[in-house]
Amino acid sequence: MKKILTLFAVVGLMAFSSCSNNDDDVDNDTISEVYEVSNVNFTSANNYNPIIGLNPAIFDSDMVLVYRLVGVDNGNDVWRLAPENYFLADGTLDFGFDYDFTKNDVSIYMVGNNLGGVVDSFRLNQIFRIVIIPGYVTTGKSVNKPDYSNYNEVIKRFNIDDSNIKKIKL
């Protein structure tokens, strides 16, 4: 009987040791993605808060970054990370852009006191890039974090092929 119990114990130990809870395991099917959303308008009709659907939905652990196209420099797009704020001469907030997200959508919204008074060049026909980075590539990496405000550094750091951007028109 002792031999049978010992055999069961050894088999049980082998079975449990073959199970892995290795945090280094990654889902190699999940890759970083970039969506470009054009013709984004901030108006009273949408409460200065357009919602961009994500299809397919992202994972709860994913990280989302939102960049607004602010210009072109020597033929290169200039992207600015949200939140992005503009101030009056006295230092008070005039208006700004911010965002939040769920696994199904990204809500980009304007903040400020008189959003209807913000010039059209900031409210109408805006272009945004939504960068989705899987959670497994951002966890536990406190050393050498990328400068998230620099779109090009983020693209390079997370090996994103931004020639394969998914276009969304609102």
C-alpha positions in Angstrom: 0.0 0.0 0.0 2.9 2.3 0.8 4.4 1.7 -2.6 1.1 2.7 -4.3 0.8 5.9 -2.2 4.4 6.8 -3.1 3.7 6.1 -6.7 0.6 8.3 -6.6 2.6 11.1 -4.8 5.4 11.0 -7.5 2.9 11.0 -10.3 1.0 13.8 -8.6 4.2 15.8 -8.2 5.1 15.3 -11.9 1.6 16.4 -13.0 1.7 19.6 -10.9 5.2 20.5 -11.9 4.2 20.2 -15.6 1.6 22.9 -15.2 3.0 26.4 -15.8 1.9 29.7 -14.5 4.8 31.4 -16.3 4.2 35.1 -16.5 6.7 35.2 -19.4 4.2 33.3 -21.6 2.8 35.6 -24.2 -0.1 35.5 -26.6 1.9 35.8 -29.9 -1.3 36.3 -31.8 -2.0 39.6 -30.1 -0.1 42.5 -31.7 -0.1 46.2 -31.3 -2.4 48.0 -33.6 -2.9 51.6 -34.9 -6.2 53.0 -36.0 -6.4 56.3 -37.8 -9.7 58.2 -37.4 -10.3 61.1 -39.8 -13.1 63.6 -40.1 -13.5 63.8 -36.3 -15.8 66.7 -35.3 -16.4 68.1 -31.9 -19.8 69.8 -31.9 -22.7 70.4 -29.6 -24.6 67.7 -31.5 -22.2 65.0 -30.1 -21.6 66.9 -26.9 -18.0 67.5 -28.0 -17.4 63.8 -27.4 -17.2 61.6 -30.5 -17.1 57.9 -29.7 -14.9 55.6 -31.9 -15.9 51.9 -31.9 -13.2 49.3 -31.7 -13.9 46.2 -33.8 -12.8 43.7 -32.7 -12.9 44.6 -29.1 -9.6 44.9 -27.3 -8.6 43.0 -24.1 -9.2 44.5 -20.7 -5.4 44.5 -20.1 -4.6 46.5 -23.3 -3.2 50.0 -23.1 -4.6 52.7 -25.4 -2.8 55.9 -26.4 -4.5 58.6 -28.4 -2.6 61.1 -30.6 -3.9 64.1 -32.5 -2.4 65.3 -35.8 -1.3 68.9 -35.0 0.7 69.6 -38.2 3.4 68.6 -40.6 7.1 69.3 -40.3 9.4 68.8 -43.3 6.9 66.3 -44.7 6.5 64.4 -41.5 3.3 64.2 -39.5 3.4 65.7 -36.0 1.4 63.8 -33.5 0.5 65.1 -30.0 -0.5 62.7 -27.1 -3.7 63.4 -25.3 -4.5 64.8 -22.9 -3.6 68.0 -24.7 -4.5 71.4 -23.1 -4.5 75.0 -24.3 -4.4 77.9 -21.9 -5.5 81.5 -21.9 -2.9 84.3 -21.3 -3.8 84.4 -17.6 -3.0 80.7 -17.3 -6.5 79.3 -17.0 -7.6 76.4 -19.2 -9.2 77.5 -22.5 -9.8 74.1 -23.9 -8.3 70.7 -24.3 -8.6 67.1 -25.6 -8.8 64.0 -23.4 -10.0 60.5 -23.8 -11.1 57.3 -22.0 -11.7 53.9 -23.3 -13.4 50.6 -22.8 -12.7 47.4 -24.5 -15.3 48.3 -27.1 -14.7 52.0 -27.9 -12.6 55.1 -27.4 -14.2 58.3 -26.3 -12.3 61.4 -27.3 -13.7 64.5 -25.7 -13.0 68.2 -25.4 -12.8 70.0 -22.0 -13.2 73.7 -21.4 -15.7 76.4 -20.6 -16.8 77.6 -24.0 -16.3 74.7 -26.4 -18.6 76.2 -29.0 -16.2 79.3 -29.1 -13.1 77.2 -29.9 -12.0 77.9 -33.5 -13.1 75.4 -36.1 -9.5 74.4 -36.9 -9.3 72.7 -33.5 -12.9 71.3 -33.5 -13.6 70.1 -37.0 -12.1 67.6 -39.4 -9.5 66.4 -36.8 -7.4 63.3 -37.3 -6.4 61.0 -34.5 -4.3 57.9 -34.2 -5.4 55.3 -31.6 -2.5 53.0 -30.6 -3.4 49.8 -28.9 -0.6 48.0 -27.0 -1.3 44.6 -25.6 -0.9 44.5 -21.8 1.7 41.7 -21.9 4.3 44.0 -23.5 3.8 46.8 -21.0 3.7 44.9 -17.7 6.8 44.7 -15.5 8.9 46.9 -17.6 9.7 49.8 -15.4 13.2 50.3 -16.8 13.7 52.2 -20.1 10.0 53.0 -20.6 9.4 54.7 -23.9 8.4 58.4 -24.0 4.7 57.9 -24.7 4.4 61.5 -25.8 6.6 60.7 -28.8 4.5 58.8 -31.3 7.5 57.7 -33.3 9.3 56.3 -30.3 6.2 54.3 -29.3 5.9 52.9 -32.8 9.5 51.9 -32.8 9.6 50.5 -29.2 6.6 48.2 -29.7 7.5 47.1 -33.2 4.4 48.5 -34.8 4.2 48.6 -38.5 2.5 51.9 -39.0 2.3 51.4 -42.7 -0.5 49.0 -41.9 -2.8 51.5 -40.2 -6.5 50.6 -40.0 -8.5 53.6 -41.3 -11.8 54.6 -39.7 -14.0 57.4 -41.0 -16.6 59.0 -38.8 
